[in-house]
Amino acid sequence: MLKKKIKRYLQKEQLFKKEEYVKLEKLFLTKARKNITIANLLFRTSEQEELKKMVVLPEGFEMYDWVIITSYYAMYSAALAAIAKLGFKSKSHMATIAVLEQYYVHENKQLAKEHVVKLAKAHTLSEIWITKFLEVKTKRETAQYEATPAIARENADSARKDAEEFITKIEEITLK
């Protein structure tokens, strides 16, 4: 089923496969780390009145919606790094998720020979990480597209923590 989806994404040019995309891996990991740093900064600023004063924000100002959004994009950049390691480049969030799930969850280490060599020392991405990725994606969509008066601090905090764990897991896969 996922293989058919991936094939459709390739045909629709929402997903691309070329060996040269492997070079994007480290760039996407750098971007993921930058984004999670920003999410942490936004969270801390939302939590600390002294920081708000330093950057001339009104008392009570919070950015939990942007913590969720930035955390998701940190995870997404890490996901792009993981698929770049396999020679994929994506223009679709769902295509990215399909490749992650197919190659890192379902196929585990049973990849084509060139992929097995690339991932020989890597850990496989467990289903829990895909689930967390999808959960944070949903939180990001809620934060970005709904005009909810207050996005819960707990959602922002869990999105940020999930993103940190997800990025670390992707780094384990790609950097070893």
C-alpha positions in Angstrom: 0.0 0.0 0.0 2.7 2.5 1.0 4.8 1.5 -2.0 1.9 2.4 -4.3 1.5 5.7 -2.5 5.2 6.5 -2.9 5.0 5.6 -6.6 2.0 8.0 -7.0 3.9 10.8 -5.2 6.8 10.2 -7.5 4.5 10.3 -10.5 2.8 13.5 -9.3 6.3 15.1 -8.7 5.6 15.6 -5.0 8.5 13.2 -4.3 11.8 12.9 -6.2 14.4 10.2 -6.1 18.0 10.9 -7.1 21.3 9.9 -5.4 22.4 13.6 -5.3 19.7 14.3 -2.7 21.8 12.4 -0.2 23.9 15.6 0.2 20.8 17.4 1.6 20.8 15.3 4.7 23.1 17.4 6.9 21.6 20.6 5.7 18.1 19.4 6.8 19.5 18.2 10.2 21.1 21.7 10.7 17.7 23.3 9.9 16.0 20.9 12.3 18.3 21.9 15.1 17.9 25.6 14.4 14.1 25.2 14.4 14.0 23.3 17.7 16.3 26.0 19.2 13.8 28.6 18.1 10.9 26.6 19.6 12.8 26.4 22.9 13.4 30.2 22.8 9.8 30.9 22.1 8.7 28.6 24.9 11.1 30.1 27.4 10.1 33.6 26.4 6.4 32.7 26.9 7.3 31.4 30.3 9.5 34.1 31.7 8.3 37.7 32.2 11.9 39.0 32.5 12.7 37.8 28.9 9.5 39.4 27.7 10.6 42.7 29.2 14.0 42.4 27.6 12.5 42.0 24.1 9.7 44.6 24.8 6.7 42.2 24.8 3.6 42.9 26.8 3.1 41.1 30.2 1.2 37.9 29.7 2.3 37.6 26.0 2.7 34.0 25.0 3.7 32.2 21.8 2.6 28.6 22.4 1.0 28.4 19.0 4.3 29.2 17.4 6.1 26.7 19.7 3.9 24.0 18.2 4.3 25.2 14.7 8.1 25.5 15.0 8.4 22.2 16.7 6.6 20.5 13.9 8.8 22.1 11.3 11.9 21.0 13.3 10.5 17.4 13.1 9.7 17.8 9.4 13.2 19.0 8.6 14.6 16.0 10.5 12.3 13.8 8.5 13.5 15.4 5.3 17.1 14.5 6.4 16.1 10.9 7.0 14.6 10.5 3.5 17.5 12.4 1.9 19.7 9.7 3.3 17.7 7.4 1.1 18.0 9.7 -1.9 14.6 11.2 -1.7 13.5 14.8 -1.8 9.9 15.7 -1.0 7.5 18.6 -1.6 4.7 16.9 0.3 4.4 16.3 4.0 2.3 13.2 3.4 4.9 11.9 0.9 7.6 12.4 3.5 5.7 10.5 6.1 5.0 7.6 3.6 8.7 7.3 2.8 9.6 7.4 6.5 7.0 4.7 7.4 7.9 2.5 4.4 11.7 2.5 4.8 12.2 3.0 8.5 9.2 1.2 10.0 8.0 -1.5 7.7 11.2 -2.5 5.9 13.5 -2.0 8.8 16.9 -3.2 7.7 15.4 -5.1 4.7 16.2 -2.3 2.3 17.9 -2.5 -1.1 21.6 -3.3 -0.8 22.8 0.3 -1.3 20.4 1.4 1.5 21.4 -1.4 3.8 25.1 -0.3 3.5 24.1 3.3 4.2 22.0 2.3 7.2 24.1 -0.6 8.5 24.9 1.1 11.8 21.6 3.0 12.1 18.7 2.3 14.3 15.4 1.7 12.7 12.7 4.3 13.3 10.0 2.8 15.4 6.3 3.3 14.9 6.1 5.4 18.0 8.3 8.1 16.3 6.0 8.2 13.3 3.0 8.5 15.6 4.6 11.3 17.5 5.5 13.0 14.2 1.8 12.8 13.1 0.6 14.0 16.5 2.7 17.1 16.4 1.6 17.7 12.7 -2.0 17.7 14.0 -1.1 20.1 16.8 0.7 22.4 14.3 -2.3 22.4 12.0 -4.6 23.3 14.9 -2.3 26.0 16.1 -1.8 27.4 12.7 -5.2 27.3 11.2 -7.6 27.7 14.1 -8.2 31.0 16.0 -8.4 29.3 19.4 -7.9 32.0 22.0 -5.2 30.1 24.0 -3.3 27.1 22.8 -2.6 25.0 25.8 0.8 25.3 27.3 0.9 21.5 27.7 0.5 21.0 24.0 3.3 23.4 23.2 5.6 21.7 25.8 4.8 18.2 24.6 5.3 19.2 20.9 8.6 20.8 21.8 9.8 17.7 23.7 8.5 15.3 21.0 10.4 17.3 18.4 13.6 17.1 20.4 13.3 13.4 20.8 12.4 12.9 17.1 15.4 14.9 15.9 17.7 13.0 18.2 16.4 9.7 16.8 16.8 10.9 13.2 20.4 12.0 14.0 21.1 8.5 15.3 19.8 7.1 12.0 21.6 9.5 9.7 24.8 10.4 11.4 26.0 6.8 12.1 
